[in-house]
Amino acid sequence: MRKEPRPGVGDARPRTPGTPPSPRTPGPPVPAPAPGHGTDPAPAGQADGPGSPNGAGPGAAAADRAETAPAPTSDTAGAHPSEKTSDHSTEEARALPAQEPGTPAKEPSDHPADEPGDPLADEPGDHPAEESGELGDEAWSEAEDDRTAEVMAWLRGRRRARRRARGREMAVAAYTVVIALAGYGSSFAVSFLRGLDDGGAHGALARELRGAMPALAAFGALALGVLAARDALWRGPVVVPGPTAGWLLAQPVRRERVLRPWFWLTAGLAPVAGLLAGLCCAAVLDVTRLASLGGALLAVLPGAVCLPLLAVALGTAVERRPAWGRAVRRWTAPAVLLLGALAAQAALAAKGHRSPAVEQAELWSGPWGWAGQPVVHAVGGRAPGWPAAVALLAAATAAALLAAHRDAGRVPTARLRERAATAAAVSAVAWSLELRAAKLAIMAADGGGPAVRTLRLRPPRGRLGRHLLVPWRDLLTLLRTPGRLGKAAVWTACGALAAGAGAELGGERRWVGLVLGLLAGYLAVGTLAEPARLETDDVRRAAWAPYRFRRVMLLHGVVPAVLGAGLGLLAAVPYAAAGHPSALVLLPACAPAAAAGALVSAARGPARTQLLFLGLATPAGDPGPLIYLAWYAAGPLLACGGLTLALAGPPAQAVVVALGLALALALLAGRAADRLFR
């Protein structure tokens, strides 16, 4: 095949016959390659020497460049340098030599100029910088490709118009909240504050708080850390909107400039919540005459500022490192047990059973104890080294914030996109009052819920076996996810402690403790009734069952009722040992009613938001929100309210009323299950 000579000066480079000129393809501007790169055209004014491949003098080289360079038009004038380079490459592609008829077409190559035999190939020595390795092959060059300033300036301009509208929306929301709190809560707040004026009635409470203060301080700090770590599994401190995660981070911008402002926004808001909680603690210390208001504020200030910042730093570390997330899931249950031990220690210390060695170990074991030492010293406890503890707390907070500042810019983009989608879904369903959907979204982002173990359990057989298939599945599910049983045990213990504390206080507080204990017991049984909720999330899952859906739902209450009665029996043993044997009957009798109430909540169906806007005029306003809350919380309200009335009578009557209440709630749950198919 004859080789086509390279066109000389003034010769036009024809296109391939039958190929139309390629139109200019629109697209986003791309950064221009670095000067001196092998794909760049020769700089203007540089002449080809005698040893150049052109074999022509400076005049011929200049004419060749003038012939192949595109003429400035309205499209290219003033355009981005990368666009001009793209147009130049397009014109060179049009000017390639024509192919002889009958020769097979060549496949396009990524580097056509480097193919052997190409007349336009670069000769050795044309690009000494590339041959010597001085130019790298990196796709990102911070000096040339960084567009952070331009992109952020463009975003500020686009957001400026929306900022004023968002400010008006936030002002209206704040005004609504203030009016609601002032209208509905002012009278209760005034009466509560008047009741607190008599400080002489809180002498016993002051002694109990002083004794339990070391354990309470450690309990509060560790609980905050556990909540921050669990929150970082699906959200975390660095939460960006969906457009930021999907579009902005894909641009040639520095990730740190985009992500760190969101981290510092969270870090700036966290101490505000801490200061509000510290103000409440200082008010309690002032009311109980344990410390003056000023001294109490100074004592709680280090913990109120540093502990939230440490929680933010912990959440950032969990969000940044997947291994930390797996560790959080693994150690959540032991952490909850440790919190239970601290709560038990606080209760014992309040009654005078203290251990000075254990308390000193807690106060010096970490930030959870360092933050409590000024408070312990302010209420008259033993904490002589509290200034050193405050210094250690401040140093640990500064070091944690510095590490979190580095980690904030290194969170993977894929994780940011997942968390942005989860946060958007949770916010959307929360505004639509679909709390169950929000919980499902959080569980999915949290890794699909608790860890599942592979266990086997023989299915029931015989004539009775077909009626026990649903309880068998629920029991197998519980054995494979033992974390639910642990949660139920924790809630049962909390309920027993609350009811016992209320009974010991007597008077009106007895009923408050009883209601709180019943609510905790309902949550315990409701944790065991999770299969019923999963069944109503998608009713098609019950297509395997050989009986009606209402029967499936009622059978889902067998395991929660039986296991709840067992947990109640265990919780009643200490009270029976203390001289109250009726607790061995009363506490287990509450489990069937709580299980039936959980079934009522599970079969509630979609949110009836129309109840919020009934349009009824009353002196207290529209009762729509209250009616909606009563409908939404019908299960716990009916179960706990009925059990409270039942436990007010003799033990035998209480057991009969509790069982009758369970039967009535089961019938109500069956009717609600039938309505799900209408």
C-alpha positions in Angstrom: 0.0 0.0 0.0 1.3 3.4 -1.0 2.0 5.7 1.9 0.4 9.1 1.6 2.9 11.9 2.0 2.1 14.6 4.6 0.5 17.6 3.1 2.8 20.5 2.6 2.4 24.2 3.1 -0.9 25.4 1.8 -2.3 21.9 1.1 -5.6 21.2 2.7 -6.2 18.0 4.6 -9.3 16.3 3.1 -11.8 14.4 5.1 -12.6 10.8 4.5 -15.1 10.5 1.5 -18.7 10.4 2.6 -18.0 11.5 6.2 -19.8 14.7 7.1 -18.1 17.3 9.3 -18.4 16.4 13.0 -20.6 19.0 14.8 -19.4 20.6 18.0 -20.6 18.5 20.9 -21.9 20.6 23.7 -20.9 19.6 27.2 -19.6 20.9 30.5 -16.3 22.6 30.4 -13.4 20.4 31.5 -10.1 21.6 32.9 -7.4 22.3 30.4 -4.4 20.0 30.3 -1.2 21.2 31.8 1.0 23.2 29.5 3.7 21.1 27.9 1.7 17.9 27.9 2.1 15.6 24.8 -1.4 16.3 23.6 -1.1 20.1 23.6 -0.4 21.9 20.4 2.9 23.6 20.0 3.1 27.0 21.6 2.5 30.0 19.3 5.6 31.5 17.8 7.7 28.3 18.2 9.3 27.3 14.9 10.2 23.8 13.7 13.9 23.6 13.4 15.8 21.8 10.6 15.7 18.6 12.6 11.9 18.6 13.0 9.7 15.9 11.4 8.1 18.5 9.1 11.3 19.0 7.3 10.4 22.6 6.7 11.7 25.9 7.9 10.0 28.3 10.4 7.9 29.8 7.7 6.4 26.5 6.7 5.7 25.6 10.3 3.9 28.9 10.9 1.9 28.4 7.7 1.0 24.9 8.7 -0.2 26.0 12.1 -2.2 28.9 10.6 -3.8 26.4 8.1 -4.9 23.9 10.8 -5.9 26.3 13.6 -9.6 27.1 13.8 -10.7 30.7 13.0 -12.1 32.6 15.9 -15.8 32.6 15.8 -18.6 33.7 18.1 -18.6 30.2 19.6 -14.9 30.1 20.5 -14.2 33.7 21.2 -14.0 34.2 24.9 -14.7 30.5 25.6 -13.0 28.4 28.3 -9.5 27.3 27.3 -10.6 23.7 27.6 -13.3 24.3 25.0 -10.8 25.9 22.6 -8.5 22.9 23.0 -11.4 20.6 22.2 -12.3 22.6 19.1 -8.7 22.5 18.0 -8.6 18.7 18.3 -11.9 18.4 16.4 -10.4 20.4 13.5 -7.3 18.2 13.5 -9.5 15.1 13.3 -11.3 16.6 10.3 -8.0 17.2 8.6 -6.6 13.7 8.7 -5.5 12.2 5.3 -8.1 10.5 3.2 -8.1 6.7 3.2 -7.6 4.8 -0.1 -10.6 3.0 -1.5 -10.7 -0.7 -0.8 -8.6 -0.5 2.3 -10.2 -1.7 5.5 -11.1 0.9 8.1 -8.9 1.1 11.1 -10.4 0.8 14.6 -10.1 4.0 16.6 -7.3 4.0 19.1 -6.9 5.9 22.3 -3.5 7.1 21.1 -3.6 7.2 17.3 -0.5 9.3 17.0 1.6 6.5 18.6 0.6 3.8 16.2 3.4 2.4 14.1 3.5 3.8 10.6 1.5 6.8 11.4 2.8 9.8 9.4 1.8 12.2 12.2 3.4 10.1 15.0 5.7 12.0 17.3 9.4 11.3 16.8 11.7 10.4 19.7 12.9 13.6 21.4 9.8 15.7 20.7 8.7 15.5 24.4 11.7 15.1 26.5 9.8 15.9 29.7 7.5 13.0 29.3 10.3 10.6 28.3 12.2 11.6 31.4 9.2 11.0 33.7 8.9 14.6 34.8 5.2 14.8 33.9 2.9 12.5 35.9 -0.2 10.8 34.7 -2.5 12.0 37.5 -6.1 12.8 36.5 -6.3 15.5 39.2 -4.0 18.4 39.4 -4.8 20.8 42.3 -3.0 23.7 40.7 -4.9 23.4 37.3 -8.1 21.5 38.0 -9.2 22.9 41.3 -12.5 24.8 40.9 -13.4 25.1 44.5 -13.6 28.9 44.6 -15.7 29.2 41.4 -18.1 26.5 42.5 -18.6 27.8 46.0 -19.1 31.3 44.7 -21.7 30.1 42.2 -23.5 28.2 45.0 -23.5 31.2 47.3 -25.2 33.2 44.6 -27.8 30.5 43.9 -28.5 30.1 47.6 -28.8 33.8 48.4 -32.3 33.9 46.9 -33.5 30.9 48.9 -31.9 32.0 52.2 -34.4 34.8 52.9 -37.4 32.4 52.2 -35.9 29.8 54.6 -35.4 32.5 57.2 -39.1 33.4 57.0 -40.1 29.7 57.3 -37.9 29.2 60.4 -39.3 32.4 62.0 -42.9 31.2 61.4 -42.0 27.7 62.9 -40.3 29.3 65.9 -43.3 31.6 66.5 -45.7 28.6 66.3 -43.7 26.7 68.9 -43.5 29.6 71.3 -47.2 30.3 71.1 -48.0 26.6 71.6 -45.7 26.4 74.6 -46.9 29.7 76.1 -50.6 28.8 75.6 -50.6 25.2 76.7 -47.6 24.9 79.0 -47.3 28.2 80.9 -49.8 27.3 83.6 -48.2 24.0 84.3 -44.7 25.6 84.4 -45.9 28.3 86.8 -47.5 25.8 89.2 -44.4 23.6 89.0 -42.0 26.5 89.8 -44.2 27.6 92.7 -44.1 24.0 94.1 -40.3 24.1 93.9 -40.0 27.3 96.0 -40.3 25.3 99.3 -36.8 24.0 99.5 -37.3 22.5 103.0 -39.4 19.7 101.5 -36.4 18.4 99.5 -34.0 17.5 102.2 -34.2 13.7 101.7 -33.9 14.2 97.9 -30.8 16.4 98.4 -29.1 13.7 100.5 -29.9 11.0 97.9 -28.6 13.2 95.1 -25.4 13.9 96.9 -24.8 10.2 97.5 -25.7 9.1 93.9 -23.9 12.0 92.1 -20.7 10.1 91.0 -22.7 7.2 89.5 -25.2 9.6 88.0 -22.5 11.7 86.3 -20.9 8.6 84.8 -24.3 7.3 83.7 -25.2 10.5 81.9 -21.9 10.8 80.1 -21.8 7.1 78.9 -25.5 7.3 77.8 -24.6 10.3 75.7 -21.7 8.5 74.1 -23.8 5.4 73.3 -26.5 7.6 71.7 -23.9 9.5 69.6 -22.3 6.3 68.4 -25.7 4.7 67.5 -26.8 7.9 65.7 -23.6 7.8 63.6 -24.5 4.4 62.2 -27.3 6.0 60.1 -26.7 9.7 60.2 -23.6 11.1 62.0 -22.3 14.6 62.5 -21.3 15.1 58.8 -24.7 15.0 57.1 -24.9 16.8 53.7 -28.0 17.3 51.6 -28.6 14.9 48.7 -27.6 17.4 45.9 -24.3 18.1 47.7 -23.5 14.4 48.0 -24.7 13.6 44.5 -23.5 16.6 42.5 -21.2 18.9 44.4 -18.7 16.3 45.5 -18.4 15.0 41.9 -17.1 18.4 40.8 -13.3 19.3 40.9 -13.5 20.7 44.4 -11.7 20.1 47.6 -13.8 17.8 49.8 -12.6 19.4 53.0 -14.1 22.8 51.9 -17.4 21.1 51.4 -17.7 18.7 54.3 -16.0 20.5 57.2 -18.5 23.3 57.5 -21.2 20.7 58.1 -19.1 19.1 60.8 -18.5 22.4 62.6 -22.2 23.3 62.3 -23.0 20.1 64.3 -20.2 20.8 66.7 -21.5 24.4 67.2 -25.1 23.3 67.9 -24.2 20.4 70.3 -22.9 22.6 73.1 -26.2 24.6 72.9 -28.2 21.5 73.8 -25.6 20.7 76.5 -25.9 24.1 78.1 -29.7 23.8 78.2 -29.3 20.4 80.0 -26.7 21.9 82.3 -29.1 24.7 83.2 -31.7 22.2 84.2 -29.2 20.4 86.3 -28.1 23.6 88.0 -31.7 24.5 88.7 -32.2 21.1 90.4 -29.1 21.7 92.6 -30.3 25.1 93.5 -33.8 24.0 94.4 -32.5 21.2 96.6 -30.2 23.6 98.3 -27.1 21.5 97.3 -25.4 24.5 95.7 -26.2 28.1 94.7 -27.4 28.7 91.2 -24.2 30.5 90.2 -21.9 27.8 91.7 -24.0 25.1 90.2 -23.8 26.7 86.7 -20.0 27.0 87.0 -19.8 23.3 88.1 -21.8 21.9 85.2 -20.2 24.2 82.6 -17.2 22.0 81.7 -19.3 18.9 81.2 -22.1 20.8 79.4 -19.6 22.1 76.8 -17.1 19.3 76.5 -19.2 16.2 76.7 -21.4 17.1 73.6 -18.2 18.0 71.7 -16.7 14.6 72.6 -19.9 12.9 71.5 -19.7 14.7 68.1 -16.0 13.6 67.7 -17.0 10.0 68.5 -19.8 10.1 66.0 -17.4 11.5 63.3 -15.0 8.7 63.9 -17.8 6.1 63.6 -19.0 7.7 60.4 -15.6 7.8 58.9 -14.4 4.2 59.7 -16.6 1.2 58.9 -14.7 -0.9 61.5 -15.8 1.4 64.2 -19.4 1.0 63.1 -19.1 -2.8 63.4 -17.6 -2.4 66.9 -20.5 -0.1 67.9 -23.0 -2.8 66.9 -21.0 -5.5 68.7 -20.6 -3.5 72.0 -23.9 -1.8 72.3 -25.4 -4.6 74.4 -22.4 -4.6 76.9 -22.7 -0.9 77.1 -26.4 -1.1 78.0 -25.5 -3.6 80.7 -22.9 -1.2 82.0 -25.5 1.6 82.1 -27.8 -0.7 84.0 -25.1 -1.4 86.5 -24.4 2.3 87.0 -28.2 2.9 87.5 -28.2 0.2 90.1 -25.2 1.7 91.8 -26.9 5.1 91.8 -30.0 3.6 93.4 -28.0 1.9 96.1 -25.9 5.0 96.8 -29.0 7.0 97.2 -30.1 4.6 100.0 -26.7 4.9 101.7 -25.0 1.9 100.3 -21.9 3.6 98.8 -18.5 2.3 97.8 -15.8 5.1 97.9 -13.3 3.1 96.0 -15.7 2.4 93.1 -16.8 6.0 93.0 -13.2 7.3 92.8 -12.4 4.8 90.0 -15.4 6.1 88.1 -14.4 9.7 88.6 -10.9 9.1 87.3 -11.5 6.5 84.6 -12.2 8.8 81.7 -14.1 11.9 80.5 -17.3 10.5 81.9 -15.9 10.9 85.4 -13.8 14.0 84.8 -16.9 16.0 83.8 -18.6 15.0 87.0 -15.9 15.9 89.5 -16.7 19.7 89.6 -20.4 18.8 90.3 -19.4 16.3 93.0 -17.2 19.0 94.6 -20.0 21.6 94.4 -22.5 19.4 96.2 -20.1 18.6 99.0 -18.8 15.3 97.8 -15.2 14.1 97.8 -13.4 15.3 94.6 -10.2 17.1 95.7 -8.5 16.9 92.3 -11.3 18.4 90.3 -9.1 21.2 88.7 -6.8 18.5 87.2 -9.9 16.6 86.0 -11.2 19.7 84.2 -7.8 20.3 82.6 -7.8 16.6 81.4 -11.3 17.0 80.0 -10.4 20.1 78.1 -7.3 18.5 76.6 -9.1 15.4 75.6 -11.8 17.5 74.0 -9.3 19.5 72.0 -7.5 16.4 70.8 -10.8 14.7 69.8 -11.9 17.8 67.9 -8.6 18.0 66.0 -8.9 14.3 65.0 -12.6 14.8 64.0 -11.7 17.9 62.0 -9.3 15.7 59.9 -11.8 12.9 59.6 -14.6 15.1 58.5 -13.1 15.7 55.1 -12.4 12.0 54.5 -15.9 10.5 54.8 -16.5 8.3 51.7 -18.8 9.8 49.1 -20.9 6.6 48.9 -21.5 6.7 52.6 -22.5 10.3 52.4 -25.0 9.6 49.7 -26.6 6.7 51.6 -26.9 8.8 54.8 -28.3 11.8 52.8 -31.0 9.5 51.3 -31.8 8.0 54.8 -32.0 11.4 56.4 -34.3 12.7 53.7 -36.5 9.7 54.0 -36.7 9.9 57.7 -37.5 13.7 57.5 -40.2 13.1 54.9 -42.0 10.3 56.8 -41.6 12.2 60.1 -43.4 15.2 58.6 -46.1 12.9 57.4 -46.3 11.3 60.9 -45.4 7.8 59.6 -43.0 7.0 62.5 -42.9 3.3 61.6 -41.6 4.1 58.1 -38.9 6.2 59.7 -37.9 3.4 62.0 -37.7 1.0 59.1 -35.4 3.5 57.2 -33.1 3.8 60.2 -33.0 0.0 60.7 -32.1 -0.5 57.0 -29.3 2.1 57.2 -28.1 0.7 60.5 -27.2 -2.5 58.8 -30.5 -4.3 58.6 -31.2 -4.5 62.3 -29.6 -6.8 64.9 -27.2 -9.6 63.9 -28.9 -12.8 62.8 -27.6 -16.2 64.0 -28.1 -19.4 62.1 -30.1 -21.6 64.5 -32.5 -24.5 63.8 -35.7 -25.4 65.7 -37.9 -28.3 64.8 -41.3 -27.2 63.4 -44.4 -28.4 65.3 -46.0 -31.5 63.9 -49.3 -33.3 64.3 -52.8 -31.9 64.4 -51.9 -29.2 66.8 -48.8 -28.2 64.8 -50.6 -26.3 62.1 -52.0 -24.0 64.8 -48.5 -23.3 66.3 -46.7 -22.4 63.1 -46.8 -18.7 63.7 -45.6 -18.9 67.3 -42.9 -21.3 66.1 -41.7 -18.7 63.5 -41.8 -16.0 66.1 -39.7 -18.0 68.6 -37.2 -19.0 65.9 -36.9 -15.3 64.9 -36.3 -14.4 68.6 -33.6 -17.1 69.0 -31.8 -15.8 65.9 -32.0 -12.2 67.1 -31.4 -12.4 70.8 -30.8 -8.7 71.0 -34.6 -8.2 71.1 -34.9 -10.4 74.2 -32.1 -8.3 75.8 -34.0 -5.1 75.1 -37.1 -6.5 76.6 -35.2 -7.6 79.7 -33.8 -4.1 80.1 -37.2 -2.4 79.7 -38.7 -4.9 82.2 -36.1 -4.0 84.8 -36.6 -0.3 84.2 -40.4 -0.7 84.7 -40.0 -2.7 87.9 -37.6 -0.1 89.3 -39.9 2.8 88.4 -43.0 1.0 89.9 -41.0 0.2 93.1 -39.7 3.7 93.4 -43.2 5.1 93.1 -44.6 2.7 95.7 -41.9 3.6 98.1 -42.4 7.4 97.7 -46.2 7.0 98.3 -48.9 9.6 97.7 -49.4 10.9 94.2 -45.9 9.8 93.2 -47.0 6.2 93.6 -49.3 6.5 90.6 -46.7 8.3 88.6 -44.2 5.5 89.2 -46.8 2.9 88.4 -47.7 4.5 85.0 -44.0 4.8 84.1 -43.5 1.2 85.0 -46.4 0.1 82.9 -45.1 2.1 80.0 -41.7 0.4 80.3 -43.4 -3.0 80.5 -45.4 -2.2 77.4 -42.2 -1.3 75.5 -40.7 -4.6 76.7 -43.5 -6.7 75.3 -43.7 -4.5 72.2 -40.1 -5.3 71.5 -41.0 -9.0 71.5 -44.0 -8.3 69.1 -41.8 -7.0 66.3 -42.9 -9.9 64.0 -46.4 -8.6 64.1 -45.3 -5.2 63.0 -43.3 -6.7 60.2 -46.4 -8.7 59.1 -48.5 -5.5 58.8 -45.7 -3.6 57.0 -46.5 -5.8 54.0 -49.6 -7.9 54.4 -48.6 -10.0 51.4 -46.1 -11.8 53.7 -49.1 -13.7 55.3 -50.0 -15.3 52.0 -48.4 -18.6 53.2 -50.7 -19.0 56.1 -53.7 -21.4 55.8 -56.0 -19.2 57.8 -57.3 -15.6 57.9 -55.1 -12.6 58.5 -56.8 -11.7 61.8 -55.9 -15.1 63.2 -52.3 -14.7 62.0 -52.1 -11.4 64.0 -53.6 -12.9 67.1 -51.2 -15.8 67.0 -48.3 -13.3 66.8 -49.3 -12.3 70.3 -48.6 -15.7 71.9 -44.8 -15.4 72.2 -44.8 -11.8 73.5 -47.4 -12.7 76.1 -45.7 -15.8 77.4 -42.2 -14.4 77.4 -43.4 -11.1 78.9 -45.1 -13.0 81.7 -41.8 -14.9 82.3 -39.9 -11.6 82.5 -42.5 -10.1 84.8 -42.1 -13.1 87.1 -38.4 -12.7 87.3 -38.8 -8.9 88.0 -41.2 -9.7 90.8 -38.8 -12.0 92.7 -37.0 -9.1 94.5 -40.3 -7.6 95.6 -41.6 -11.0 96.8 -38.4 -11.4 98.8 -39.0 -7.9 100.3 -42.4 -9.0 101.6 -44.8 -8.4 98.7 -45.7 -11.9 97.4 -48.6 -10.5 95.4 -46.1 -9.1 92.9 -45.5 -12.7 91.7 -49.0 -12.7 90.3 -49.6 -9.1 89.4 -46.6 -8.5 87.2 -47.0 -11.6 85.0 -50.8 -10.8 84.7 -49.9 -7.5 83.0 -48.1 -9.2 80.1 -51.2 -10.5 78.0 -52.8 -7.0 78.1 -49.6 -5.4 77.0 -49.2 -7.9 74.2 -52.7 -7.3 73.0 -52.1 -3.5 73.1 -49.0 -4.1 70.9 -51.1 -6.0 68.4 -53.5 -3.0 68.3 -50.6 -0.7 67.5 -49.3 -3.1 64.9 -52.6 -3.3 63.1 -53.2 0.5 63.2 -52.7 1.0 59.5 -51.6 4.1 57.6 -51.6 7.5 59.4 -55.0 9.2 59.4 -53.7 12.7 59.0 -57.2 13.9 58.3 -57.8 13.7 62.1 -55.5 16.7 62.5 -57.9 19.0 60.8 -61.4 18.4 62.1 -62.4 22.0 62.2 -64.1 21.7 65.6 -64.2 25.0 67.6 -63.6 24.6 71.3 -62.4 27.0 74.0 -59.0 25.2 73.9 -58.8 25.3 70.1 -59.1 22.6 67.5 -58.9 19.1 69.3 -57.7 17.5 66.0 -54.0 17.0 67.1 -55.1 15.5 70.5 -57.5 13.2 68.7 -54.8 12.1 66.3 -52.4 11.4 69.2 -55.1 9.4 70.9 -55.7 7.3 67.8 -52.0 6.8 67.1 -51.2 5.8 70.7 -54.4 3.8 71.2 -52.6 0.6 72.0 -50.4 1.8 74.9 -53.1 4.2 76.2 -55.7 1.5 76.5 -53.3 -1.1 77.8 -51.5 1.1 80.4 -54.6 3.0 81.4 -56.7 -0.1 81.9 -53.9 -1.8 83.9 -53.5 1.2 86.1 -57.2 1.1 87.0 -57.0 -2.7 87.5 -54.0 -2.5 89.8 -55.8 0.0 92.1 -58.0 -2.9 93.4 -57.3 -6.1 95.3 -54.8 -8.5 93.7 -57.5 -11.1 92.7 -59.7 -8.5 91.1 -56.7 -6.9 89.4 -55.8 -10.2 87.8 -59.4 -10.8 86.5 -59.6 -7.2 85.1 -56.2 -7.5 83.5 -57.2 -10.7 81.7 -60.5 -9.2 80.6 -58.7 -6.2 79.3 -56.4 -8.5 77.3 -59.3 -10.2 75.7 -61.0 -6.9 74.7 -57.8 -5.6 73.2 -57.3 -8.8 71.3 -60.8 -8.5 69.7 -60.0 -4.9 68.8 -56.7 -6.0 67.2 -58.6 -8.6 65.2 -61.0 -6.0 63.8 -58.2 -3.7 63.0 -56.4 -6.5 61.1 -59.6 -7.1 59.0 -59.7 -3.4 58.0 -56.2 -3.7 56.5 -57.7 -5.7 53.6 -60.6 -3.4 52.9 
